[in-house]
C-alpha cells in the first residue's frame, strides 16, 4: 500500500505532502499512471517546462502542451496544490463534514475561494453520480426536505420534495442510494405525480433494472425503513455541518452525502474515489457546472 493511502489524520497528510513538488509528483502519477501520454496525439514522451508555477509537459511529437490541472477541478485555480489536496482529504472524511468557513480557516484562503473549491468538488461528485444509474431492483419513496408544517395535505413553498431510492441485489444487499429533487409542480397535495417518477426513472435508473417501484404517498412511507433513515441522516449531516442550505445547491449536498454513504456501505475508500474523480480529465467540471446552471435557469 502506498503511504498516502494510509493517511489517517490531517497532520499526517500535511507531513506527507510537505511541498508543492511532492504534490506535483502525486498528481502526475494519478493523471498518467503509466507515464505521460499526450492528450492530443497519444505520444508517450514530453519535454518538461519549469518556468511557470506548475510544470508544463510539451509533447515531443506534436508540441502540444499539457498541464497537470487542465480538465480537473483545479483548472484555472491559483490556489496551491497542497491546499487543494488538503481540501480533497477533508471532504473525503465520512466522520466529519467540512463547510467553507471551516475550510478557509484550515487552509488559509478566503471564504470565497474555499466556497468555490468545495463547489467544484461537489460538481465532480454530481457529474460522477449522473453517470451511474441505479441497477438491479430499485425501490423509492417520496420525502420532503425543510421545516415541518401543520398541514399534511398542502406543500409549503419552503418544503422541497425528493425521491429517495435504492438499488439492491437479488439477495437484498444494498448497492447504491440516490436522493433527487423533484419540482414542486410534480407534487399534488403531497402526492408524488407519476410524471416525477417517470422523470426519475429516465434520468437515474438503468434500462436493465429488473424491478422499479416508488411509494408516491407520504403516509405510506415507512419512517423506520432504510431509505427514510438515510434521508434523516442526510438532513442531520447538512444541518450540523452547513446550518441551512438553500434550494439552489441542495442537490449538490445530497449527492455528496450519497457519495460517501454508498462508498461506506461498499467498504470502499472515499479518499481514493474522490481524488480520482477530482483529477479525472474525461469531462471538464467547469463545463458540467455551466450546463447545470443553464438547465436550472431554463427549468
NORRA-V742449 format. One line per field, one symbol per residue. phi: phi as a letter, one per 40 degrees, with the letter a starting at -180 (. if undefined). burial: + if it has 16 or more other C-alpha atoms within 10 Angstrom, else -. Layout:
# NORRA-V742449
phi->???
burial->???
This chain:
# NORRA-V742449
phi->.ccccbcbbcccccccccbccccccccccccbcbhdbcccbgcbbacbbbcbdbcbbcdccbgcbbbcbcgbccdgcccccdcccccdcccccccbbbbccccccccgbcddcccccccccccccccccccbccbgcbbbbcabchccbdccbbccdccbcbbbbbbbcdcgccbabbbbcbccccbbfgbcccccccccccbbbcccdcaaabcccdcccccbcccccccccccccccccbfhbccdbddcccccccdcdcccccfbcccdcccccccdbcacccccccccccccccc
burial->------+-----+---+-----++--++-++----+++-------+-------++++++-----++-++-+++++-----++++++++++++++--++++--++----+-+-+++-+++++++++++-+---++++++++++++++--------++--++++++++++-----+++++++++-+-++--++++--++--++--++------+-+++-+--+-----++-++--++-++-----------++++++++++++++------++--++++++++--+++-++----------
